[in-house]
Amino acid sequence: MTVSYRQPGVVLTDRRFTVPLDHDAPSGETIELYAREAVAADKADRDLPWLIYLQGGPGFGANRFIGQQAWLGRALKEYRVLLLDQRGTGRSTPANRQTLPLRGGPAEQADYLARFRADSIVRDCEAIRPEVTGGAPWTVLGQSFGGFCTVAYLSTAPEGLATAVITGGLPSLDAHPEDVYRAAYPRIERKVTAHYARYPQDVERARRIADHLLTHEVVLPNGYRLTVEAFQSLGILLGSGDGSHRLHYLLEDAFVRTPAGPALSDAFQEQAQGLLSYAGHPLYALVHESIYGQDGRATAWSAERVRAEFPQFDAAKALAGDGPLLFTGETVHPWVFDCDPALRPLRETAELLAARTGWTPLYDPARLAVNEVPVAAAVYHDDMYVDTDHSLRTARAIRGLRTWVTDEFEHDGVRAGGPRVLDRLLALARGEV
């Protein structure tokens, strides 16, 4: 049963689909997918082409828009839009500490989660497309990890696509996770350096917080253990357009005077736990490194191992000298499964995924080299989350792909730039500019 309802200028319809957990065993276990259909109210009765939106992540459900926010208003001028909660996210058979024990123990949970990568998401899209479009190809908009899924789509089922638009999501076709993070840490350092150049007062503020955490045990109101490494991971903010400013305001409210001496304020702790908790998107932590696994080798906590090659990120060493504390971001480490109460029950599952071998290729360079689907991609200059050099190499490997390389936006450009970004990319894909 479908349910339709209205927001300003938009008609929304809840859609549910049943797909195989393992598409290679179509008669086996199934899972449910949820998607929200959106159409402009004045076009609700028209026969419009479809656009499917694949959210970034992994682990996040599709945007919950109110009316025609951000890029959605531009899309609704010519499309019906399907906002898909990818498997395991949002309302699509969610996978988290509460539901995963239904699978059994950690080994069974890890086997289950191994089917939550881009290849399975693409096959989900192809399974539901005939029901949604009547068999017609649709346009895909892939943001960040959604762009990774889009490249996998072009590799395995290009016949399902009329056009592909990618924002901040062109992956390396062959990099091991170690290569991904070896390229990431210098980018992160550049973002931190730029932040301190903008807000030099934050150098001392960050050092003071880190020193406090090295000498005090701090447990946030939700039970999260705030270690210095966890504090450093707040640098994930620096990859978004307003993230530097948000980090600055967080740091300036860190301490209050108490009868026992300076303490981290309730306001700081409340904000920090909201930024650090994986309760709403546990798959981000669980499968993050596996989205890069392709050559059969274990990912083996690549971000943690590669970090040792960059000693400037060691907080204790930074505080022993007079240099700035470096933040991190876009990396998942084993300690987060000890710190975060939403992840603690899944520590063994995460270890099994990190040790798993046999990851199969996600992309087909030979097929991409003869691509015929119109494709355009926004590549953000010095994107903190996705390496620009990796993206441009992939752009050259996909026949006909047109790029828009810009430093006007950060990784969240499709949100910040809204209709203008989508309009530019559709025009590029169509050869209009």
N, C-alpha and C positions, 0 to 999 in steps of 0.2 A: 504494500500500500504506500503510495506516495502522498506527501503532504506539502501543499504550497502555501506560502504566506508572503507578505509584502513588507518592504522597507522603502524609504523614500526613493522613488524612481526605479525600483527594482522588484521583480517577482522572483522569489526563491523557492526551490523545490528540493526536498530531501530525497536522495536516491540511494538505494542499497543494492548491492550485487553479491553474488556468491561465486567464488573462484577457488580453484584447487590450491591447497597449501603448496604442493609440488606440481608444477605444470607438466613435469615428465610422468606423473602418475595421476592423470585427470580423473580417474574413478576413485581416488583415495580421499583423504581428509580434505575438508573445505574450510575456508575462512570467509568472513564477511568484510566487504569494502563499503565505506560510506563516502558519498560525494554530495556536494551542494551545487545544484544547477542555478545559474543566475542569468536572467535576461532582462533587458530594459523594459519597463512597464509598457511603453508605447510600441514595443515590438513583440510583445508576448505571443501574439497570434501568427507571427510570420515564420516562414521556413528559412532559418538562418544557418550558416555554416557554424561548426563547433570549434571551440578552442578549449583544450585541456591544460590546466595549470598544474605543474609539478613543483612543489615547495622545496625550499632548501632544507638543509639538515646535515645528516639524516636524523630522523626521529621526531620531526615536527609535523603536526597536522597542517592542512592548508589554512591560509589566512582567513580569519573571521571578519569579513568586511562589514561595515555599516553603510548602507547605501552604495554610492559609486566612488568609493575612496580609491586613492592612489591610481594604479594603472587600470583598475577594473572599469572605470568610466570610459576610457578609450576603447577597451576591448568590447564593451557592450554596444558601441556604435555599430558594429557589424557582425558580432558573434553571439551565440549562446555560449556561456562559459561553464565548464565543469571544474569545480574546485575539489580535487581529489585528496582525501586523507590517504596517503600511501599506507600499505599494509603495516599494521602494528602501531599506527599513530592515530591521534584524534579518536574518532568513533569507529575506526576500522580494526576490529578485533584487537584492542590495545594490548601491548606487551609491556609489562612492568612487574615490580616486585610482588604485586597482589595477584596478578593473573598467571605469571609464568609457572608458579608451582603446580598449576593444573596440568602442565606438561609432564611432570615428574621431577626428578632430581636435576642437578646441574648439567649432567651429560645430555639428558633429553632436552633441556632448555637450550643448550648450545647447538644441538643438531637442528632444533626448530629455528633459531635465530640465524643460522647459516643460510636460510632461504629468504632473507630480508634485504638482499642487495639490489642493485639497479637492474640486473637481469630479470629477477622475479617481478619487479615493479613494472617493467616494460611489458612482460607477458600478461600481467594483470590488465594493463591498459588495452592490450589487443583483445583480451577476453571480453571486456565490457564494451568495446567500441561498436560492434555490430548492434548491440541493444540500444546504444545511445544515438548513433548516427544513421542507423539503418545500413551500415556497411561502408559509408562514405569515409574517406580519409579526413582527418581533422588537423588543425594547427596545434602545435604544442608550444607552450611557454615554460621554459625550465629555468628556475632561479637557483644558482649555486649548485647544491647536490642535485637539484632538479635538472640542471644543465648536464651533469654527469649522466643522469638517466636518459636525457635527450640524445646524447652521443651514443649511448647503448641502443637506443631506439633506432637511430640511423644505421647502426651496425647490424641489427637483427631483424627489423621489421619496417624498413623505410616505406613499404607499400601502404602502411597505415597513416602516413603523414602527408598533408598537403603543403605545409610550411613548418619550419622549425625556427624558434626564436630563443636565444640563450642569453642570460644575463649573469655575468660573473661566474660561469660554470663550465668552462672548457677544461677538462681534465687532461693530464698526461695520459697518453695511450699505453705507455709501457713502464712507467716509473714504479719501483717498489716503494712501500711506505717510508723506508729509510731515506730514499731520494726526496720524497715529498717534504719530510721534516728537515732534512739537511738544507733544503732551499728555504724553508719557512722561518727558521730561527733568525737569520740575518734580516729578513723582512720585518719580523716582529721587533727586532732591536731598532730598526730605522723608525718604526712607528712610535716606540717609546721615546727615542731621542727627539723626535718632532714634538711629542707631547710636552716633554720637559722644556723645550725651547719656547713653547707657547706659554706654559705655566711653570716657570722656574721655581716658584715657591713649593711646588709639589715634590721636588727632590727631597727636601728635608721631611716633609710630611710622610712620604712613603717610607723613608728610612726609619722614622720614629715608630710607625705602625709595625713595620717588620721587626724592629728591635723588641717591641712589646710582645709580639707573638712568639719570638724566640725564647722569651723569658717567662711567659705566662701561658697557661692552658686556657683557651677561650672556646667555649661551646655556645653556638648561636641559639636563639630561642627555639628553632626547629630541630635541634639536636645535631646540627652540622658542626664538626670539629674544624675550627678556623686555624689552620696551620699557616706558616709563612708561605709555603708553596701554593696553598689554596688562595691566599691573598694575592700572590703574584698572578694567578690565573685570571684575575679581574681584568687583565690587559686585553682579554677578548673584546672588550668594549672598543678598543682602539681601531678595530677594523670597520666600524660604521661611521657614517657621516657626522653624527653628533657625539660619538663615543668619547672623544677626548674631553669634551666639555662635561659630559656626565661623570666621567672618572674624576675630574677636578672637583666637582661639587660633592662627590662622595668623600673624597679625601679631606676636604676642608672641614667637614663636620665629624671627624673621627673620634675626637677625645672630649670628655667632660671631666671636671674636677669632682671628686667624691671624698667622703671622710677617710677612705682608705688610700687616697691618691688618685692620679689620673687613670681613667678607665675608658675603654671603647664605649661610645655612647649607644644607647638603645636605638637611636635613629640610624646610626651607621650599621649596627648589627642587623637591623630589619632590612635595610637596603641590600646589604651584602648577601644575606641568605636568599633573597629573591633572585639575585644575579647568579649565585653559585649553585643553587639547588637544581638537581636533575629530575625532580619529582614529576614535572610536566613533560619531560622528553628523555626518559632513560635510555632509549635506543641510541641517542647521540653518543652516549658513553660506551654502550655495549658493542655497537657495530661500527664505530667511527673508523677504526683502522682497517677493518675488513673491506670497506668500500674502495680501498686502494689495492687489495690483495688480488693478484692475477697470475703470478708465475709459479704457483704451487707452494711457495715457501710460507712459513708461519710469519705473521706480522710481529709477534713476540714483543709487544710494547715498544714499537719503533720510536715513538716520540720520546719516551723516557730514556732509551739507550742513546739516541742521537743527542739529547740534551747534554750528556756528559762531554760531548765534543765542544761545547760552548760554555766554558767555566764562568764567563761573565754573568751567566744567569743564576749562579749560586748566591743565595741571599747572604749566607754567613760570610762568604769571602767579600762580598760588596760592603757589608757593614764593618768588616775588619779594616777596610780602607776608608777613603773619603769619596768613593765614586757613587753614582746613583744606583738604586735598586732597579733592576730590569723586570718588567712585567712579562708575562707569557700570554698565550692565547691560541685558540684553534688547535690545541693539543690535548689529548686525554692520557692520563697517567694512572698507574695502578693504585696510587694512594687515594684517589678520589673515591674508590670503593670502600675505603676505611672511613673517610671523612663524612660522606653523605649518607644519611639514614635511608634515603630512597634507593640507594645502590648497595648498601652493606649486605643484604641477603643474597645479592647476585654476584658477589666477589668470585666465587668458584666458577660460576658460569662464564664470567669475563675472562678468567685465567684459561679456561678451556678454549674459548674463542681465540685468544691470543696465541695459543699453542697449536691451533688447527692448521693443517696443511691441506694441499689439494685445491686451493682456490683457483677457479677457472677463469679464462679471459673474459673481460666484460666488453671489449671493443674489437672490431674487425677492421684493421687498417686497409686490407685489400678492398673491402666493400666500401669503406669511406672514401677511398681514392677514386671510385667511379660513381660517387653519390650524384643523384639527380634531383633530390629534394631541395627547394630553395631554403637556404639557411643564412641567418644573420646572428652575430654574437657581439654583445658588448663586453669588452675587455677593459677592466679598470686598471689604470697605471699604478703599479706597486700595490695591488690588491693584497691585503694582509692574509686573506684566507685561501686564495687560489693563486699559485705562482704565475706571474705574467708571462715569463719565458716559456713555461710549460704550455700555457694556453695558446700562445702564438705559434708554437711548433705544431700543436694539434690543429689550429686553424688552417695552417698550410697543408695539412694532411687530408683535409676534407674538401673534396672537389666542390667548387662553386661557393664555398662559405665566404661571406663578406663580413669583415670586422669593423667595429667602431671602437677604437682605442681612445679612451678619454681619462683625464684626471679631474674632470668636473665633479665626479661622484666617487664615493667609496663603494664597498661591496654591496651595500644596500641601495644601489642607484635606482633599481626598478621601483623601490618604495619612495625614495626621496624625490626622484625625478618624475615619477608617476606617468601620466599620459604622454609626456614628451619623449621619454625613453622608449616606450613601446611603439609610439608612432614612428620614431626614427628607425627602429629595427625592422618593423614591418615594411617600411618604404625601402630599406636596404635589401631585404629578402626579395622583394618584388622587382628590384632593379629600377626603382623610381628615383633614386639619388645616387 
